[in-house]
Amino acid sequence: MSNCNHILSGPPPLTLPVFDPQTQRITRGGRADILCGILDAKRVAVKAFRRLDQNLDQLLGVIRGLAHIHSQSIVHGDLKALNILVAGDGQVTRICDFGTSTIECECFNPPETPPDGTPQWDSPELWMGGGEPEGELDEQAIQRTQSSDVWAFGCVALEVQMGMMPWDPFHEGDLRKMQRRQLDAEAGPPANEEHLELGEHEIKQWVWGLMTRCWNAAPLQRPTAAELLNDCEVKAMDLAAA
């Protein structure tokens, strides 16, 4: 992974006189937009990397949404970048796909078979049986909770801010290798600092610290979405004042 993938900002790299500035967005990604433009009278696709502070703004939108649904006792159950919508202006972020959501309340009887999420975004207690790799699965342990949502939010931060999927340090996209790393790590984090090239980037270093808090092996030791929201809002204000 090259440094420019993380620090390049501003207009698309092909802003030459021959490049038509009237571009159209084709799709959005975690760290970049794919634009359609004209180069030498031919249609081309250009990847335009967004600034790190823009990605932080999007994370702030995600944690606002997560804090809101948690305040309503709702567990999303499948939080990942693919289940997050970003408006055309990049300023409004929405959490979607509540097909695996449940209510975290004594008045709610969860289904006998917990809804499936996406394994690579699952917190360890969901597949290790309450944290014991060789123990029997505990019915209570495998229910998705707000704490498992917080673990998944750490994975979303990894995708949005670092451009990496959980358990995929070499960007291979190989699900079998990702699962193997996950099983080998047991309750360990889905990413390691040495693969992220944090360098001296203040925002990336700060987000990395936030992610490691989300990935605490003990569910009750993870921050709440409300606590994460407060931390992200304070950081955003600090950056705006700098």
Secondary structure as GFF3:
##gff-version 3
##sequence-region A 1 242
A	DSSP	alpha_helix	4	7	.	.	.	ID=ss1
A	DSSP	beta_strand	24	28	.	.	.	ID=ss2
A	DSSP	beta_strand	32	39	.	.	.	ID=ss3
A	DSSP	beta_strand	42	49	.	.	.	ID=ss4
A	DSSP	alpha_helix	52	71	.	.	.	ID=ss5
A	DSSP	beta_strand	74	75	.	.	.	ID=ss6
A	DSSP	three_ten_helix	81	83	.	.	.	ID=ss7
A	DSSP	beta_strand	84	86	.	.	.	ID=ss8
A	DSSP	beta_strand	93	95	.	.	.	ID=ss9
A	DSSP	beta_strand	102	103	.	.	.	ID=ss10
A	DSSP	three_ten_helix	119	121	.	.	.	ID=ss11
A	DSSP	three_ten_helix	124	126	.	.	.	ID=ss12
A	DSSP	alpha_helix	146	162	.	.	.	ID=ss13
A	DSSP	alpha_helix	175	185	.	.	.	ID=ss14
A	DSSP	three_ten_helix	193	195	.	.	.	ID=ss15
A	DSSP	alpha_helix	202	214	.	.	.	ID=ss16
A	DSSP	three_ten_helix	219	221	.	.	.	ID=ss17
A	DSSP	alpha_helix	225	241	.	.	.	ID=ss18
###
